[in-house]
Amino acid sequence: MDDRRIARISVQELERRWRLVRDHMTEHGLDALIIQTARDFTGGYVKWLTDIPAYYPRTVVFHRSDLMTVVEHGPAGRRRNLESDDADNPGVGEIITTSAFPSVNYTQTYDAEVVCGVLRRRGYRRIGWVGPGTMPHGFVSYIERDLSGKAEISDETDFIDHAKAVKSTKEIALIRATAAMQDAVFSKVLAGIKPGMRDLEVAALAQYEGQLLGSEQGIFLGTSAKLGKPAFFAQRHFQGRTITPGDHMSLLIENNGPGGFYTELSRAIVFGKAAPELLDGFEIVKEAQQHTVRQLKPGASCCELALAHNEFMKQKSVPRESRVYAHSQGYDLIERPLVRSDETMPLEKGMNMVVHPAYATASMFAHVCDNYLVEEHGASECLHQTPKKIFEL
């Protein structure tokens, strides 16, 4: 069988999602939704509907009573009509391409012009945005000006966010596979890492091993430091340091697995013996993780979870979290709900939550990161099997 696709979601799963959306559109009298995303690791809206990641701006017009229209980069003005059972583009009826570039200002309305043409030809009167705050200003403002007085526009983001956050049985199976892949990647890194390597070589090794196991995209944050200095997570721009004996390293693996779902795994690695302060710090964040995990139950308030976590950190005489230390994941590296004070979405059964408490001092950085599923009575099972410890090599 000649199949170019490395991983795909079943048509049955896609149809489940489409039914959810079309039922909502029917209930609210919506003719179409407009969705656009531009990169894979925060491009979940487009992938959730089409099973195709967005490596470049990709726009979907999701029709209530027809196959989807996709607008994407390519030869200017080209239009392809597809069959309903197109293997590479399930649920898509037409693909229209434009030669627009995010870095070229005067092309910022090209995709919007195509979308407006589609909406006008069909005579739509009720349109819904999905994630307009994440779209380019030129795209959104052009469509809103063009539709002014011709169609009513509403924001349907909250509905889609909730639909994405509650995972089906098939999605959960893929999430479990991603966590298992990251365990395997971390084991490969432990087997290959050694003094003399630069931090970027360690990150590249993790990326390589993940892609061999079906990953398409991800972020690999890892830096080393002398014992007595904090080894923070950092992107490749800051991964030029060479590891020496006695150093320690923080490694965070944030890649997706076969099918495109994300989980996260982080551990500290020491090239020798860990300092007592680092060991003590790790025990605190490990306990903090379990403190939150015990509260991951359907109906739980994310705001209250965040407050409880900071009270726990205060009792341990360590700094409170000022960042997002727990959140849902799916096709997006970070999706709602977030465990913080301004989140309104409560937890529900079927959510994939990553919990990664951390804190730093002038001499060390303590962290741990793993994924848990919210189940009917809580979230006792850790999806990652990598031991929760500091690895001394």
N, C-alpha and C positions, 0 to 999 in steps of 0.2 A: 504493500500500500504506500503510495506516494503522499505523505502528509508533511507539509512544511511546518505545521504548528508544533511547538515543543510541548505545550500543555494547553488544555482547553477545558471549559466548563460544559457540562452536559446541556443539551437543548432543553431538557426537562427542567433543570434548575433555572435557566434563563426565562423560560415560560412562566415559572412561578413568580419571578420578579416582575415580569411584564404584566401579569394579571393583577398583582398588588397595585401597580402604578395605574393601570387603566381603570380599575375599580374606583380608585381615589379620584381620577379625572372625571369619571362619569358622575360620581357623587357630587362633585363641585362644578360640573359643567365646563370643564376645561377642554379646549380643542387640541392643544399641544403644549409640551414643555420644551424649554430651551436649556441645554446643558453644554458647558464647555470646560475642558481641563487641558492642561498643557504639559504635565510631566507625570511619570508613572507613580512615584512614591507618594504623591498627594493628588492623584488623578482618579480616585475611586468612583466618582459619579459616572464617568464615561465607561469605564471598564465594567462596572456593575450592570450596565444596560446592554453593552455590546460584546463583552469578553475580549475586547482589544484594548491594550494599554495605550495611553497618550504620551508619546515621546516628543510631540510637537503639538501646538494647539489643535484640538479635535473637537468639533461641535456636533451635537446630536439634537435634531428636532424629533422629539418623541410624539408621534401622532396618536390620538386616542383611537382612531378607527382605521389605521393603515400602518404599513411597515415604516420603520424609521428612515429619516433622511440624515446622512452624515456629510459634514463639510470638513475637509481636511486639506493639508498642504499637498500641492502637486501642480501639474500643468494648468495654467489659467483657463478657466471656462470649461474644463472637461466634465462631462456628466456620464455616469454609468448607471444603467438600469439593471437591477439584480433580480434574480428569482427569489422566491420566499425561502427556498431551502439552500441558499448559497452557503457552502460549507465554511468559508472563511469569514463571512459576515452574516451570521444568523440574525434574523429579525430586521435586516436592513433592506430597504427597497431601492434606494438610490444613493450614490456617492458623488458629490460635486467637489471639485478641487479648485483651489485658488493659489496663486503665487504670492501669498502674504508671509511676512517675516516679523517676528516679535521685535527685532532690532531695527526695523525700517519703519519709521514713524508714519509715513504717508500711506502705508498698506494696512493700517490698523482697522479700517472699516471694511476691507474687502470681504471677510467672512460674514460680517453683519449684513452687507448688501445682499449676499446670496440668501441668507436666512430670511430676510424681509421679503425677497422675491418669492420664496417658497410659501410664506404665510399669506401674502397677498393673493397668489394664484388660487389658494384654497379657500380664501374668504374667511379666515379664522377671526373670531371676535373675543375669545377668552384664552389668554396665554399665561403660562406659569414659568417663572424663573426657577432654576435649581442652582444655588450657590452664586448669585450674581456678584456678591462682594469679593469673590476670588477671580472674577473675570476682568480682562483689560477694560479700562475706562472707555476707550474708543469703541469697543464692541458693544458694551451695554448702552452707552449714551446714544449711539446711532440708532439702535433698535428702538429705544424708548422714544426718540424724536420721530422716527418713521411711523410708529404705531400710535402716536398721540392722536386722540380723537377718533381712531379707527378701531382700536381693540383695547380691552381691559387687561391689565397685567397684574398678576399677583405673585407672591413669593411662596413657593411650595417646598422650600429647602428643609424645613423641620420635618415634614412627612417623609421625605426621601432619607434624611439622616437616620430617622428611627427605623425605617424599613431596612437600611443597610446594616444597622447595628445589631439587630436580632438575627442571628445566623440560623440557617437551616441545617438539617442533619448532614447533607452533602457538603455544605460549606465547613462545618465543624470537622469533618473527616480531613479536608484539605488543610485546615489550620493545624490539626494534630501532625500532619505530615510535614508542615513547615517547621514546627518546633523540633521534630525528630531530625530534620535536615540540619538545623542549626546545632544540635547536639553533635552530629557527625562532623560538621565543619569545625567546631571547637576542638574536637578530638584530633582532627587533622592538623590544626594549628599547633596544638601541644606537641604533636610528634615532630613537627618541622621547625618550630621556633628555636632560636639559639642566639647567644651573644654574637655580635658582629653583624647581625641583620639590622637594617634600618626599620623604623616603625612602619613606614609605607610598605615595606616588603611583607610584613606581617599582615597588614590590611589587604594587600594584593593577594596573598595566599588564601585568606578567608574568602575573598570575592571569587577567586578561581575555583576553589573547592565547592562553593555554593552553586556556581553556574554549572559545574559538571553534574550536580545533583538536581538541576531543574530550575534554579533561581534565575530570574530575569533582571532584577533591579535591586538596589539597596544602598545603604550607607554603612561604612565601616569606620568607626571612631576608635582610635587607639594610639596612645602615646606612652612612652616610657620615661622614667626619671630615676635619679639616685634615691636610695632609701633616705628618708628624712626630708624629701620634697614630694609634693602631691603630683601624681600622674593623672592628669585630667583627660577626659574624652576630648578629642580634637579631630578635625577634618584633615584631609590629605595635605592641605597647604602647610600644616604644622607637623607633618610626620617625617621630618628629615633627620631626626636624631638617631644615632647608632647605639644599640643596646650593648651594655657591658656587663660582665659578671657582677652579681650583687644588686643589679637594678630591679625595679618592679615595673609592671605595665598594666594599664587598664584597657580592656578590649571590650567593645560593644558591637555586637553583630546585629544589624537591623536590615536584613534582606528578606525578600518574599520567596515563597516556595513554589513548587509546581501548582499551577492554577492561579497564582498571583496574590495569595494571602500573606499578610505580614505577621510575624511574631518578633520578639527581641530577646537577646541573651547577653548578659555581661558578667564577667568575672575578672578578678585580679590575678595576675601571674607574677611570681617572684623568681628571679634567677639566683636562687640561694635560699636563705631563711627570711621569713617575713618578720618585720619589726613588731614588737608587742602592741604598739599603738595601732598599727594597721589591722592586726588580728582582733583587737578589741573593737575597733570601729566597724569591722565587718560583722561581728556578732550583733552590734546594735542595729545595723541596717537589715540584717537577716531577721531579727526579732520584729523590727518595724514592718517589714514586708508581711510577716505572718499576722501581725496585728491588724493590718488592712484586709488581708485575705479572709480572715474570720468574719469580716463584715460585708463581704461581697455576696449579698443575697438579693433576690428579686424585691423590688420596692425600696431598696436603700437609697438614701439621698446622697448624691456625690458631694454636695456642700458639707453635710454632716461628717462624711468620711474624711474630707480634707481637714476639718476642724479637729477631729479625733486624732488624726495622724500628727498634726502639729502639737497637740497636747502631749502625745506620747513622746515626741522628740524633745519637748521641753522638760518632761520628767527625766529624760536621760541626759539632760544638761548638754544637749547638742543643738545646733541651729535649726530653726524651723525651715520647712521647705518653701522657697519662693518661686519654684518652677513647678510644672506639672509632673507629679511623681507617679501618677497612675492614669490610664486612659484606655479607651476601647481601640481595637485595631481590626482591620479587614483588608480591603484593597488599598486603603490609605494607611500609611505608617502611623498617623494620628487621626482618629475619627472620634466623633461624639459617642458616648458621653465622656467628658474629662472630669477627673476627680479634683475639683477646685471650687471656690466659693461662688462663681457665677454660672455654674452649670445647672440647668433646670431639668434635664432628662434624667429620670431615675433609672437604676439598674433593672434589667430584666433577664429572665432565663434565656440563655443562648447568646449572651454577649461574651466576646473574647477580650479579656482585660489584661493588660500588662501592668505590672507593679514594680517600680524601680526606685525605691528610696535611696538617698545618698546624702552625704554631707562631707565637708572638707575642713581641714585645719591648715595651718601654715606648713605642716610637715607630712600630711597624708590626705588621700581621697578615698573614702569608703563608699562602696556601691554594691548593689546586687540587682539583677533584672531577670524576670521570668513571666510567663503567661499563665493565666488561669481562666477557666470557663465558669461563668455564672450558671449554676444549675439550680434545680428546684429548691434545694435545702442549703445552698451555699456553694463554695468554690474550694473544696478541700484538695482537689487534684492539681498538681503542678504539671503543666504540659511538657516542660523541659525535664530531662532526666540527668543533666549534668549536675554533679554533686555541688551543693551549696557550700563552697569552701574557697579559701585562697590557695591557688595551686603553686606549690614550691617545686621548682625544677632543679 
